[in-house]
Amino acid sequence: HERQAGRHGPFGLLLGHSELPTILHGSEHVRSSFAELVRQCQGWVVSAADPSMKLNVVRFLQNTCNFVTMAVGDGANDIPMIQ
């Protein structure tokens, strides 16, 4: 799947811990809108989120968007996300 550059050039997405529950546990409309948004991004960064939320983002991107993901963590609690 080739991502298209945004209208004003390529862009990325930064997600923090406060947005993730609304997106990942939201209605089907919220989840599908988010999936459409991330398909247009060149990259994504998730910051200040607990390991289970980061794992849920990785799974969402893999299962819903069919993306290959790369995850980087800074501690042993991030191992499930990285695997």
Solvent accessible surface area in square Angstrom, and as a share of the most:
residue,aa,sasa,rsa
1,H,160,0.71
2,E,142,0.64
3,R,75,0.27
4,Q,123,0.55
5,A,61,0.48
6,G,16,0.16
7,R,224,0.82
8,H,171,0.76
9,G,24,0.23
10,P,96,0.60
11,F,77,0.32
12,G,49,0.47
13,L,37,0.18
14,L,122,0.61
15,L,9,0.04
16,G,18,0.17
17,H,111,0.49
18,S,78,0.51
19,E,77,0.34
20,L,0,0.00
21,P,55,0.35
22,T,91,0.53
23,I,24,0.12
24,L,11,0.05
25,H,125,0.56
26,G,26,0.25
27,S,64,0.41
28,E,132,0.59
29,H,137,0.61
30,V,52,0.30
31,R,73,0.27
32,S,56,0.36
33,S,54,0.35
34,F,12,0.05
35,A,2,0.02
36,E,91,0.41
37,L,74,0.37
38,V,0,0.00
39,R,66,0.24
40,Q,73,0.32
41,C,0,0.00
42,Q,91,0.40
43,G,27,0.26
44,W,62,0.22
45,V,90,0.52
46,V,36,0.21
47,S,47,0.31
48,A,83,0.65
49,A,13,0.10
50,D,74,0.39
51,P,38,0.24
52,S,68,0.44
53,M,28,0.13
54,K,34,0.14
55,L,31,0.15
56,N,49,0.25
57,V,6,0.03
58,V,18,0.10
59,R,125,0.46
60,F,10,0.04
61,L,12,0.06
62,Q,75,0.34
63,N,113,0.58
64,T,51,0.30
65,C,6,0.04
66,N,129,0.66
67,F,15,0.06
68,V,148,0.85
69,T,39,0.23
70,M,169,0.76
71,A,25,0.19
72,V,115,0.66
73,G,29,0.28
74,D,141,0.73
75,G,36,0.35
76,A,82,0.64
77,N,92,0.47
78,D,1,0.01
79,I,86,0.44
80,P,73,0.46
81,M,13,0.06
82,I,89,0.45
83,Q,176,0.78
